Amino acid sequence: MANDSLLLQGNFTSDGNAKVLSLRSDFNWIEVTNYTQIAAAANVGVFYKWNTGMAQGGGLAQTQLGVWSALVAPAGFSVIDSSVQALGAPTTITAISNDAIPVVTAAAHGLITGDIVRITNVVGAQQLGAYDIRVTRVNANTFQLSWMPQIAAAAAPGASAAVRKLSNELYFVPKDRVITSVSQAANAVVVFAAPHNFKVGSAVRFKIPRINNSLAYGMTELNDVQASVLAVSAANNSITINVDTTGFSPFVFPLTAATNMQLAQCNPVGENTAVSLAANSNILADATSNSAIIGVSLYGGAGAPGGANGDVMYWQAGPAFSVN
């Protein structure tokens, strides 16, 4: 290894779970040493490595006795680039209920609570199509649309209706989010279809559209209004804003799709963080923070590069040139 090929190095104390390392740029190799286990008597892994070309989630492990073995996915190293947004394979949807919280039937969907999905090609309930929605798993074949209001599906989903998991969520924070409900209150409560990352003090602006000159969501009085976030509820995925909507028309999520439908949205507003800091102004109003990372996830536990609880781990990673 050339001396100038080292990219980054560091150390951490394991909690027994997977460890994500955020690196400054791309890398081709990573090596991890379990400093705690080097002095231990047990024949467990102490050196770990991964190079470009090895399987995602794989790698190599060496014990104190010098024996090397292959790590089988997912027990090794998993490369992360959270700026890449890819949709998973489609799973056919066979039903969407009109329960208070809509339930979607999709056999063997493979989703877990907290996953962000997109629903596509729906014939009935077209208003759910093509935007980010957070789900709550019910069982292997059904899931709820966590923060969606009750809908009235105009027809069955259709033969091509599908759900697809989004691999990496939006990495600019706060996020542009689709609104599912707005209360009529002295300080309105706004609920979103997916997690939003707004904070108390964040500045936001609302887009409540008309479609073909007709009301799509109601509450057009809120359109293009800028507001401040007064409170955040993680449980309800909502924000409370400093806008009195008691005299506004009710907000109603559409019952079915309209032609050229535009979504009701809440968008972050603000200035560049560096400008905010230089001006000694509120950085929570910033709308340009990029949270994407290039890095690697180290599988946790004994015999894994993330280490067992209490293990002190040292790592180094860097670029390399391929020579044939």
N, C-alpha and C positions, 0 to 999 in steps of 0.2 A: 504494500500500500504506500503510495507516494505521500510524503509529508504534507504536500499542498492539496491533497484531495479531501481532507477532513472538512466537513461542512459544519456540524454542530456536535456538542457533547453535553452531558448533564447527568444528574442522578436523581433518584426519588426513593422514598420508602413506600413499599407496596402495602395496599390495604386488602390484597387478595383478589381484587377485581381487575378487569381490563384497564389498561393505562393508555390514554391517548397522548401522543407526543406531537405537538404542533411545531413544524419545522419552517425555517425561513424561506426555503425554496425546495425544488425537487431533489430527490436523492436516488441512488442506485444500490446502496448497501447500508445495512445497519447491523451493529454488533452490541450485544447486551451481556453484562457480567453480573451474576448474583454474588455480591461481595459477602453476604451473610453465609451462604451455603458453601463457599470455598473452604471455610474452616470446619464445616460440619462433617460428621462421620457418615451420614446417610449417602447412599449412592444415587443422588438426584442431579438434575441438570444444573450446571453453573455457568456455561457459556452458550450463547445463542446467536445465530446469525441468519440473515436473509439477504439475497441478492436478486437484482432484476432477472426475471426469467423463471424464478421459483414460483410455485403456486400461491395464489392469494390465500392467506390464512395458514400457510405452511412455513417452512424454514428448517433449520437444523439445530440440534441440541447436543452438547457434550457434557458428560458427567465428570466428577473428580477423578475417575479412573481413566479418563481419556477416550471413552467410548462415544462415538457419534451415532446419532439416530435422526431419522426424519420426523419432523412435526407434521401431523396430519390436520388439515383444516377442520375446525377453526382454531386449533390450539397453538398457533404460531403468530405470524406477523400479517396484518391486513393494512394495505396501503389505502390512504384516505385522500381524496380531493373533493372537498365539499362544495366547490364551485361548479361541479358537473351535476346537472339536474337531468336524470334519466327516469323514464317511466318503466315500471316493471311489466312483465307479460300480462296481457288482459285476462281477466276472469269473468266469465259470462254471468250477467245479472238476470235472474228470472222473476224477481218481484221487488217492489218498493212499497212499503206499507204507508198508510196515513195515520199511524199512531202519533201520540203527542210528540215523541221523538221518533222520526222515521226509521224503520228497520229495512235493511237491504238483504235480500237472499242471493247468495252467490256461493255455490258449492265449492268446498275446499279452497276458500279465498286466501288462507295463509296470513291474514292480517292480525295484528295485535293492537290493543288499546293504545292510542297515541299516534298511530300511523296516519300520515297525510296521504289522501288519495284524490284521484280525479275520476269522475264518472263520464263516460262518453257514449255517443250513439243512442241515447235514450229517446224513445218515441213518446211515451208518457212521462210526465214530470221532467220535461226538458229544461226547466228552470234550475235543475241541479247539475247541468252539464258543464264540464270543461273548466272548473275552478277548484282551488284547493279546499278540501273538506277533511276535518279531523274525525276519526272513527273510534268507537268503543266496541270491542269484541264482545259478542254474545256467546257464540259457539263456533265450531269449525265451518258452519255454513251460513251464518248470519252475523251482521254487525249493525250498530246504530250509527246514524249521522249525529255526532255528539251534541252539537249546539244548533241544529236546524229546527225551525218551528214545524208544526204540523202542516202537511201538504195534502193536496187532493190530486192524486195522479189521474191524469185525463185518460190514460189507457195503460195496458201492460207495457213494461219497459221496451219491448221489441226484441227481435231475434239477434240484433247486433249489439245490444246494450252490454257494456262491460265496465269493470272497475280496474284501475291500475294504480299501484303504489308509486309514490314519488320518492326516489332514492335519497335525494338531498333536498332539504327544504330551502326556501329563499334565504340567501345569505347576506343580503343587505338588511340591516335592522335600524329602526323599526320597519315593519313590513306594510305594504299595501294589502288591505284585507277586505274581503267581501262581508257586507253587513247582513245579518239574518233578522235582527229586530232592533227597534229603537223605542224606548218608553216615552210616554207623554208625562213629563215630570219637570219640576223646577230645575233640577239637575238631571238631564236625560241619561239613561243607562243604555249603552250600545253594546250589542252582542255580535260576535264574529263567528264565521264558519270554521276558522282554524286559529291556532295560537298567534298572538299579535306582537308581543314584546314591547308594547307601549309602557311607559313609566309615568308616575305622577309628575306632572310638570311638562310632559311631552306636548308639542303643538301638532294639531291634526286638522285636516280639511276634509269635508264630506262632498261626495258626488252622488246625488239622488236623481237619477235620469227620468226623462220622459221618453216614451217610445211611440213613434208615429203620432206625436202630439197628444198622446193619451197618458194618463197616470199609470206608471208601472208599479211603483212601490208606495205611492202616497208620500206625505211629508216632504213635498218638494220645497217647503220653506227652509229646509236644512241644506238644500243644495248650495255648494260653494261657500258654506259657512266655515270659518276657522274657529277652533276652540282649543281650550287647554284641558288636559286630563287631570281630574281632581282625585280619582280613586281607581284602583284596579282590583278586579276579582279573578283570581286564577281558577276558582271552582266553576264560575259561570262563564269564563272566558270573555269578560266584559270590562268596559271602562265607564266611568261616570264623568260627564263633561260639564263645563260651566255654561251650558245653554239651556234656557227655559223653553221646553217644547209643549207646555200645557195647552197653548193656543194653536198648536200646529195640527194639521190633519194627521190621522193615524198612519203609522208605517205598517205596511202589509206585504209580506214576502209573496211574490206572484204565485198564483195557483197553477199556472201552466206557462209555457214559453210564448213570447211574442216575437214577431219578425224582427230580426236585427237587434236582439235583446242586449242591452247594456246593463252591467251589474252595478248595484249600489255599493259604493266603496268608501273606506276611510283611509286617507293617505297621510303619511307623515310629512311635515313641512319643517323647514329650518335652514341652517347654513352649515357650511363645512366646519368640522370640529376644530380644526386649527384656527379658523377665523373666530369661532366662538371663544376659544381660550384666549386668543390675542386681545379680544374685545372685552374679556371678563364677563361674558354673557352666559346664558343658560345653555349648557351643552346638551341637556335633555331635549332641546328643540331640534337638535341635529337630525338630519334624515339621510345621511350618507355613510353610515358606519358599515364597513364590509367585514363580516364575521367569517368569511370563507377561510379554510385552512388547507395546506398541503401537509400531510403528516402520516402517522402510522399508529395503529392500535395494537398493543401488546396483550395477548391473551393472558389472563390472570390465573394464579394458582401454583401449587408446587409442581416443578418440572415444566414450567411455562415461562416465557420471557417477561411476563408481567409480574412474576414472583408471588410467593405466598405472603400472607399477612405478616408485616414486620420485617420482611426481607429488604435489605438495602441494595438497590440496583444502580449500576453505572452503565451508560450507553454512549455510543458515538455513531454518527451516520454521515454519509458524504456522497458526492458524485463520483463517477468513474467513466473511463472511456473503454469501449469494446474494441478489442483487437482480434481479428480473425487469423 
